[in-house]
Amino acid sequence: MKYQIKLRLLPFVCLMVMSFVFSNTAHADFIRTIVDNGSCAPFVSLKITPNESVKAYNVEETLPDGLIPSNINENGYWDSSKHKIRWGTFLDGNSRTFTYKVTAPKGNYSVTGKASFDGKNEDITGDVKATIKCTPYVSMERTIADNQTCSPSVSLEITPYETVKSYNVEEMLPVGLMALNISENGRWDAVNRKVKWGTFPDGNIRTLTYQVSGNNGVYSVSGKASFDGHTGSITGDTEAAIECIPYVTLERTITNNQTCTPLVSVEVKPTNSVSAYNVEYILPEGLTPSNISDNGQWDALNRKVK
């Protein structure tokens, strides 16, 4: 009787043990780690260690709206239409570490992922929250040189964060100031009183320069830049002081005096900031000019050479 019971139970026990082993065996060890949280570009790492029996596998991460990946390793690619990063298929069971960076507007984002081992899907565990508290630039600083002249020089040192894809810069000038000699294909928007650069389709460091001219006085300037949609204010010098004598030389010379026709010569040297000027002479009764150079004219009524 005991012998018969053992014969009946032994296959059943073996079958139960085998069923338990196969249904609870994971195909790999894997975990997600997110570092540099709270920065502009958190770094995500997936460590995948398949079991020896795995012949092929692939991996994918799903990112929420607003989160953009970069620096994807292992020939991974970003499927923007489905918001997925994909790696593989790898025709082996080798261990790999998959990495990428993410950027986005400030906020908290949830990341999910899965891997398929020989056709069986398993969810990736570990960190799921990517936190972005972003200052998308290393520095933005304004320097104003040659103050208390006719045309102070303004220089902007712009150093974006390494993950920036594009940016633009603008400076706001008060009434009474105008911009000239703008570098890097910048332009003066006289209607909105702004100097504008970009959009630059990269994250390169740049030095942007311009000069200002206007009536004598002290003026406050301000500016900002937008990096991949993130806006920050430019720091540094803010006051441009114009104390302008708009000419270097304004001198009269009279030669051949005590002759019938003394020669009057006027040397005028404007500063670089001068865009237009005129000259006039007032002659007393009894003097009449002739041989006036540079298309000058004699206004006999007002006794002026113009």
Buried (B, 14 or more C-beta within 10 A) or exposed (E): EEEEEEEEEEEEEEEEEEEEEEEEEEBBEBEBEBEBBEBBBBBBBBBBBBEEEBEBBBBBBBBBEBBBBEBBEBEBEBEEEEBBBBBBEBEEBEEBEBBBBBBBEEEEBEBEBBBBBEEEEBEBEBBEEBBBEBEBBBEBEBEBEEBEBBBBBBBBBBBBBEBBBBBBBBBBBBEBBBBBBBEBEBEBEEEEBBBBBBEBEEBEEBEBBBBBBBEEEEBEBEBBBBBBEBEBEBEBBEEBBBEBEBBEEBEEEEEEEEEEEEEBEBEBEBBEBBEEEEEEBEBEEEEEBEEEEEEBEBEEEEBBBE
